[in-house]
Amino acid sequence: MQFFLAQVEQGKDTVCASLRESAVKKNANDQRQFANFMKIGSVTLKNKTILAPLAGITNLPFRLLAKEAGCALVCSEMVSAHGLINKSKRTEQMLDSLPEEKPLSVQIFGSQPDVMAEAARFVESSGADIIDLNFGCSVRKIIKTGSGAALMKTPETAEAVIKAVRKAVRTPLTIKLRAGWNPADNQAFEISQIAESCGVDAITIHPRTAKQGFSGHSDWALIAKLKKQVNVPVIGNGDIFCADDAIAMLEQTGCDAVMIGRMAIGNPWIFSHVLARMRGEAEPTADLQHRFEIMTRYVQESVKYFGEEIACRMMRSRLCWFAKGLRNSSQFRKSVNHISTETEALQRIEDYKESLQADL
Ligand SMILES: Cc1cc2nc3c(=O)[nH]c(=O)nc-3n(C[C@H](O)[C@H](O)[C@H](O)COP(=O)(O)O)c2cc1C
C-alpha cells in the first residue's frame, strides 16, 4: 500500500495504467449505448449493472476490472466509520480512488449516528459519488457492535443513523439491506420506508435474512414487493450467477438495476456478458485466453497497488476464483497456495494456461 501511495504522489499516471485505459474506452462505448439508464440522486448510471461491495475483494484494481467490463457503478469494500474518524491509515486508504472508475459508491458501516455522520462527511470530502450505508452484513464481528444487519432489528437506531448521515452530506445516499433478521420478520419493508422518508436516494436489497447468511436462496419476490412499495430506485441483489439471471431478475422483479457479488469475484467480465444480453445479443462464449489475460493483469496491477508481499498473499485465494470450473483447477489452487513474488504468480498462471492449451 505504501508503495502504491508513493506512486500516487509521484504521478497518478503510472497507477493501474492499463486497467485505467481500457476502463475509459469501455465507458465511452457504453455511454453511447446505454445513456441515462438510471439515476441515483444526481448520479447518472450508464446502464443497470452494479458491482456489489465485497470486503477483501472490491479494492481499486478489482473495481477497475469490473469497470473495464462495462459495470455502471462500482462499490468499495465496507469501510468502518469508527476507523475513519479515528484516522486509521488502513481504513482511509480504502477510500483511494481514480477518475476512471467513477462513479464510485463508498459503503460505510457503524451504528452510532454521530460517528456515521462524521464518517460520511469524510467520505464525501474524499470525492465519493455515492455513500452507501451497510444494513446487511451478518458477520458476527459486525453485528455484535449493533452495525450491519443488526440495524434491521432496531428501527429507531436505524432511523437515527440514516437521518444523521442525510443531514451531514449532500452526496447521494443509498442503503443496502437484507430481508430482515429472522425469516418471519421481513423488516426490509419497515426499514425501507424509514429510509425513503429520511431522504435516501436508492435501496439495495439482498433478500435473504441475516440468520440465513448465504444459505438457501434469495427471495426475488421480495424485491418485486419492495419495488412496488417505495418510490426511490430499488437495486436487486442475490444469486445472479450468469447473464441470464441478471435479465431474469430485472424482468421478474421490475428492479431498477442489478447488483452482482460472488459471481463477479472470479469473473469480473460478467458485466460485459450481462450488457450483451441487455442489448438482446447472445451471451458471449467464455474466452479462456481473455480469462488468463485478466488474471495476469490483476496480479500485475495488485502488485503495483499493494506492493508485492500483500498482493501475493491476496492472490493466493483470489486466483483460485478465476480458475473455478476449469480443468485441473485444484492443481492450480495448490500451485498458487504459497506464491510470494510477482514472478512466481505470473509463472503459475502461465504454466496453468499451457496445461490447458488444448482448451484455448
Ligand atoms: C466475500 C464477500 C464479501 C462481502 N462484503 C460485503 C460488504 O463489504 N458489504 C456488503 O454490504 N455486503 C457484502 N457482501 C454481500 C454482497 O455484497 C452481496 O450482497 C451478496 O454476496 C449477495 O449477492 P450475490 O449473490 O451476487 O453474491 C459480501 C459478500 C461476500 C461473498
The ligand as an SDF file (V2000), in Angstrom:
LIG
                    3D

 31 33  0  0  0  0  0  0  0  0999 V2000
  -16.5850  -12.1610    0.2250 C   0  0  0  0  0  0  0  0  0  0  0  0
  -17.8090  -11.3110    0.4150 C   0  0  0  0  0  0  0  0  0  0  0  0
  -17.6710  -10.0570    0.9620 C   0  0  0  0  0  0  0  0  0  0  0  0
  -18.8100   -9.2370    1.1440 C   0  0  0  0  0  0  0  0  0  0  0  0
  -18.6420   -7.9850    1.6410 N   0  0  0  0  0  0  0  0  0  0  0  0
  -19.7130   -7.1500    1.7370 C   0  0  0  0  0  0  0  0  0  0  0  0
  -19.5480   -5.8000    2.1550 C   0  0  0  0  0  0  0  0  0  0  0  0
  -18.4400   -5.3360    2.4220 O   0  0  0  0  0  0  0  0  0  0  0  0
  -20.6780   -5.0370    2.2460 N   0  0  0  0  0  0  0  0  0  0  0  0
  -21.9240   -5.5190    1.9250 C   0  0  0  0  0  0  0  0  0  0  0  0
  -22.9110   -4.7940    2.0150 O   0  0  0  0  0  0  0  0  0  0  0  0
  -22.0870   -6.7760    1.5110 N   0  0  0  0  0  0  0  0  0  0  0  0
  -21.0120   -7.5890    1.3880 C   0  0  0  0  0  0  0  0  0  0  0  0
  -21.1850   -8.8560    0.9060 N   0  0  0  0  0  0  0  0  0  0  0  0
  -22.5050   -9.2580    0.3950 C   0  0  0  0  0  0  0  0  0  0  0  0
  -22.5990   -8.9340   -1.1100 C   0  0  0  0  0  0  0  0  0  0  0  0
  -22.4550   -7.5540   -1.3520 O   0  0  0  0  0  0  0  0  0  0  0  0
  -23.9360   -9.4140   -1.7080 C   0  0  0  0  0  0  0  0  0  0  0  0
  -24.9890   -8.7530   -1.0370 O   0  0  0  0  0  0  0  0  0  0  0  0
  -24.1240  -10.9120   -1.5450 C   0  0  0  0  0  0  0  0  0  0  0  0
  -22.9420  -11.6090   -1.8880 O   0  0  0  0  0  0  0  0  0  0  0  0
  -25.2920  -11.4120   -2.4230 C   0  0  0  0  0  0  0  0  0  0  0  0
  -25.0530  -11.1620   -3.7730 O   0  0  0  0  0  0  0  0  0  0  0  0
  -24.5110  -12.3260   -4.7700 P   0  0  0  0  0  0  0  0  0  0  0  0
  -25.4690  -13.4580   -4.6880 O   0  0  0  0  0  0  0  0  0  0  0  0
  -24.4630  -11.6590   -6.1140 O   0  0  0  0  0  0  0  0  0  0  0  0
  -23.1610  -12.7300   -4.2570 O   0  0  0  0  0  0  0  0  0  0  0  0
  -20.0980   -9.6950    0.7700 C   0  0  0  0  0  0  0  0  0  0  0  0
  -20.2130  -10.9790    0.2350 C   0  0  0  0  0  0  0  0  0  0  0  0
  -19.0950  -11.7810    0.0530 C   0  0  0  0  0  0  0  0  0  0  0  0
  -19.2580  -13.1440   -0.5520 C   0  0  0  0  0  0  0  0  0  0  0  0
  1  2  1  0
  2  3  1  0
  2 30  2  0
  3  4  2  0
  4  5  1  0
  4 28  1  0
  5  6  2  0
  6  7  1  0
  6 13  1  0
  7  8  2  0
  7  9  1  0
  9 10  1  0
 10 11  2  0
 10 12  1  0
 12 13  2  0
 13 14  1  0
 14 15  1  0
 14 28  1  0
 15 16  1  0
 16 17  1  0
 16 18  1  0
 18 19  1  0
 18 20  1  0
 20 21  1  0
 20 22  1  0
 22 23  1  0
 23 24  1  0
 24 25  2  0
 24 26  1  0
 24 27  1  0
 28 29  2  0
 29 30  1  0
 30 31  1  0
M  END
$$$$
